[in-house]
Amino acid sequence: MMENLANILLGVTAFEVVKWFFVVGLVMYVAFGVVIVRQVGVMTEAVEDEFNGVIFILVWAHLLLAVGLLILAIVVL
């Protein structure tokens, strides 16, 4: 049991560590995007403006691009 764990830990390369830091960072970035979508939703209810539709579209595009980047990073890395 301990030998298997030691072999796994010794087999980890610096690239794999950096890769998983990037993936974890991108997951946090997607969570940030979800928070921004929610905050803009609250803002559009509170503030009536002519730009609300444009801002809402941009926020959703940002979230979708963040999710796409996360998926791309998982596939490529």
C-alpha positions, -999 to +999 in steps of 0.1 A: +000+000+000+027+025+010+049+014-019+021+022-044+015+056-028+053+063-030+054+052-066+025+075-075+040+105-057+074+099-072+059+096-107+043+131-105+060+155-128+062+193-125+041+196-156+013+176-140+013+198-109+012+230-130-015+215-152-037+208-122-031+243-108-043+257-141-074+235-140-082+244-104-077+281-112-100+278-142-127+261-121-125+291-097-127+314-127-159+297-138-173+300-103-164+337-105-183+339-138-214+324-122-213+349-094-210+377-119-241+364-138-260+364-106-249+399-096-258+413-130-292+396-127-298+414-094-285+447-109-308+445-139-338+441-115-327+470-094-316+494-122-338+500-152-315+510-181-313+507-219-280+488-217-293+460-195-298+436-224-263+442-238-247+438-204-267+406-198-255+392-232-219+401-225-220+384-191-234+352-204-209+352-233-181+357-206-194+327-187-197+305-217-162+314-229-149+306-194-166+272-194-153+266-229-117+275-218-120+251-189-131+223-211-104+231-236-078+231-209-089+197-196-088+182-231-055+197-242-036+195-210 
